[in-house]
Amino acid sequence: MSEALLEDPATWARSVGNSWRTTGDIEDKWDSMISRADLNDKWASYAGPGGWNDPDMLEVGNGGMTTEEYRAHFSIWALAKAPLLIGCDIRSLDHATMELLSNSEVIAVNQDKLGVQGKKVKSESDLEVWAGPLSNNRLAVILWNRSSSKATVTASWSDIGLESGTSVDARDLWEHSTKSSISGEMSAELDSHACKMYVLTPN
């Protein structure tokens, strides 16, 4: 096996295991986290039931990022169907960390039986949309502001693979609230490095 292939286990590891690393070691830093997200994203098509891409453990709770950055970290890992391996000391979880790591709606996206890895579908000036299909004709969507200032992130239906006339109910997985009968596009004003995560259910 060539050295290049050995460095890209997504191309061969399904025959010997159920998950494989797609990146080098993560650090508890914003730049490290987003680079691991991007490196893992290019292997999305290799993941599926029985074999998963692993961009390394979660850093949520270790103190090197803000709560908003950790929320984005957990959201993207969940959408990417990555193993959700807690990397902090669980003996000393604060309330914010516990709230992030125990969000059952976000975890349900990670564990969805369809098993399709969500991926980045739009990126303009560090304003990103990530999306992926879920079981029962639903769709998971993340609006993510990776820029250094507050900005509005918009996902048009064409960005996320919905027909233009489709109406959906949008469940906000962090606010635990639902907006009904949205069509065409969805937007959110987001602080720097913050995200919104939704499950869309067609009406």
C-alpha positions as CSV (number, residue, x, y, z in Angstrom):
1,M,0.0,0.0,0.0
2,S,1.4,3.4,-0.9
3,E,2.3,6.0,1.8
4,A,-0.5,8.3,0.5
5,L,-3.1,5.6,0.9
6,L,-1.8,4.8,4.4
7,E,-2.3,8.5,5.3
8,D,-5.9,8.4,4.0
9,P,-7.6,5.6,5.9
10,A,-11.1,6.6,4.8
11,T,-10.2,5.0,1.5
12,W,-9.5,1.5,3.0
13,A,-10.3,1.2,6.7
14,R,-13.9,0.2,6.3
15,S,-12.7,-3.4,5.7
16,V,-10.9,-3.6,9.1
17,G,-12.8,-1.2,11.4
18,N,-15.8,0.9,12.2
19,S,-14.2,4.3,12.4
20,W,-10.9,5.9,11.3
21,R,-9.1,9.2,11.9
22,T,-9.3,11.7,9.0
23,T,-7.1,14.3,10.7
24,G,-4.1,14.9,12.9
25,D,-4.7,15.5,16.6
26,I,-7.1,18.3,17.5
27,E,-6.2,21.0,20.0
28,D,-8.5,23.0,22.2
29,K,-8.3,26.0,19.9
30,W,-10.7,27.6,17.4
31,D,-8.3,27.4,14.5
32,S,-7.5,23.7,15.2
33,M,-11.2,22.8,15.5
34,I,-12.3,24.5,12.2
35,S,-9.3,23.0,10.3
36,R,-10.3,19.5,11.5
37,A,-13.9,20.1,10.4
38,D,-12.7,21.1,7.0
39,L,-10.2,18.2,6.6
40,N,-12.9,15.7,7.7
41,D,-15.4,17.2,5.3
42,K,-13.6,16.1,2.1
43,W,-14.1,12.4,3.1
44,A,-17.8,12.7,3.6
45,S,-18.7,10.3,0.8
46,Y,-16.7,7.5,2.5
47,A,-18.8,7.4,5.7
48,G,-22.0,5.5,6.3
49,P,-23.5,2.8,8.5
50,G,-20.8,0.6,9.8
51,G,-17.9,3.0,9.1
52,W,-17.4,6.6,10.2
53,N,-15.0,9.4,9.7
54,D,-13.4,10.6,12.9
55,P,-11.9,14.1,13.1
56,D,-10.7,13.5,16.6
57,M,-12.3,13.9,20.0
58,L,-14.5,16.7,21.3
59,E,-12.7,19.5,23.1
60,V,-16.0,20.8,24.6
61,G,-15.4,21.8,28.3
62,N,-11.6,22.0,28.2
63,G,-11.6,25.8,28.4
64,G,-9.7,26.9,25.3
65,M,-12.8,28.1,23.3
66,T,-15.9,30.1,24.1
67,T,-19.3,28.5,24.7
68,E,-20.4,29.6,21.2
69,E,-17.3,28.0,19.7
70,Y,-17.9,24.8,21.6
71,R,-21.6,24.8,20.4
72,A,-20.4,25.0,16.8
73,H,-17.8,22.3,17.5
74,F,-20.5,19.9,18.8
75,S,-23.0,20.8,16.1
76,I,-20.6,20.2,13.2
77,W,-19.3,16.9,14.7
78,A,-22.9,15.7,15.2
79,L,-23.8,16.7,11.6
80,A,-20.7,14.9,10.3
81,K,-21.7,11.7,12.1
82,A,-18.4,11.8,13.9
83,P,-17.9,9.7,17.0
84,L,-18.9,12.0,19.9
85,L,-16.0,11.2,22.2
86,I,-16.0,13.5,25.3
87,G,-12.4,14.8,25.7
88,C,-12.8,16.8,29.0
89,D,-12.8,15.7,32.6
90,I,-16.3,14.5,33.2
91,R,-15.8,14.8,37.0
92,S,-15.8,18.6,36.8
93,L,-18.4,19.5,34.1
94,D,-19.9,22.9,34.6
95,H,-23.5,23.7,33.7
96,A,-22.8,25.1,30.2
97,T,-20.6,22.1,29.3
98,M,-23.2,19.7,30.5
99,E,-25.9,21.5,28.6
100,L,-23.9,21.3,25.4
101,L,-22.9,17.6,25.7
102,S,-26.4,16.4,26.7
103,N,-28.5,18.0,24.0
104,S,-30.5,15.0,22.9
105,E,-31.8,16.7,19.8
106,V,-28.3,17.3,18.5
107,I,-27.2,13.8,19.4
108,A,-30.2,12.4,17.5
109,V,-28.8,14.0,14.3
110,N,-25.5,12.3,14.9
111,Q,-27.2,8.9,15.6
112,D,-29.8,9.2,12.7
113,K,-30.4,5.8,11.2
114,L,-29.9,7.0,7.6
115,G,-26.2,7.5,8.4
116,V,-25.3,10.1,5.8
117,Q,-22.5,12.5,6.8
118,G,-23.6,16.1,6.4
119,K,-21.1,18.4,4.7
120,K,-20.3,22.0,3.8
121,V,-22.6,23.2,1.0
122,K,-21.9,26.9,0.9
123,S,-19.0,29.2,2.0
124,E,-18.8,32.9,1.3
125,S,-16.4,35.1,3.3
126,D,-16.4,32.7,6.3
127,L,-20.2,32.6,6.3
128,E,-21.1,28.9,5.9
129,V,-24.0,26.5,5.4
130,W,-23.6,22.8,6.3
131,A,-26.3,20.3,5.6
132,G,-27.2,16.7,5.3
133,P,-30.2,14.4,4.8
134,L,-31.8,12.6,7.7
135,S,-34.3,9.7,7.9
136,N,-38.0,10.3,7.2
137,N,-37.3,12.9,4.5
138,R,-35.9,15.4,6.9
139,L,-32.8,17.6,6.6
140,A,-30.2,18.9,9.1
141,V,-28.9,22.3,8.5
142,I,-26.2,24.4,10.2
143,L,-25.8,28.2,9.6
144,W,-22.3,29.1,10.8
145,N,-20.5,32.4,11.1
146,R,-16.8,31.7,11.1
147,S,-15.9,35.4,10.5
148,S,-14.6,37.8,13.2
149,S,-17.8,40.0,13.4
150,K,-21.5,39.6,13.7
151,A,-23.1,38.7,10.3
152,T,-26.3,37.2,8.8
153,V,-26.0,33.7,7.3
154,T,-28.5,32.6,4.7
155,A,-29.3,29.2,3.3
156,S,-31.3,29.2,0.1
157,W,-33.3,26.1,-0.7
158,S,-31.1,25.5,-3.7
159,D,-28.0,25.5,-1.4
160,I,-29.4,22.6,0.7
161,G,-31.1,20.6,-2.0
162,L,-34.7,21.5,-1.5
163,E,-37.1,22.3,-4.3
164,S,-37.9,26.0,-4.5
165,G,-41.6,25.6,-3.6
166,T,-41.0,23.3,-0.6
167,S,-42.4,24.5,2.8
168,V,-40.8,23.2,6.0
169,D,-41.1,23.3,9.7
170,A,-37.7,24.3,11.1
171,R,-36.8,22.9,14.5
172,D,-34.0,24.9,16.3
173,L,-32.0,22.3,18.1
174,W,-30.3,24.7,20.5
175,E,-33.4,26.9,21.3
176,H,-35.7,23.9,21.3
177,S,-38.3,25.8,19.4
178,T,-40.0,25.3,16.0
179,K,-41.0,27.8,13.2
180,S,-43.7,26.5,10.9
181,S,-44.2,26.8,7.1
182,I,-40.9,28.4,6.0
183,S,-40.2,28.4,2.3
184,G,-37.4,29.6,-0.1
185,E,-34.6,30.3,2.4
186,M,-33.7,30.7,6.0
187,S,-31.4,33.2,7.7
188,A,-30.0,34.0,11.1
189,E,-28.0,36.9,12.5
190,L,-25.1,35.3,14.3
191,D,-22.4,36.5,16.6
192,S,-18.8,35.8,15.5
193,H,-18.0,32.1,15.5
194,A,-21.7,31.2,16.5
195,C,-24.0,28.8,14.7
196,K,-27.6,27.8,14.5
197,M,-28.6,24.1,13.9
198,Y,-32.0,23.0,12.6
199,V,-33.9,20.0,11.5
200,L,-36.2,20.8,8.6
201,T,-39.3,18.7,8.1
202,P,-41.2,19.2,4.8
203,N,-44.9,20.0,5.3
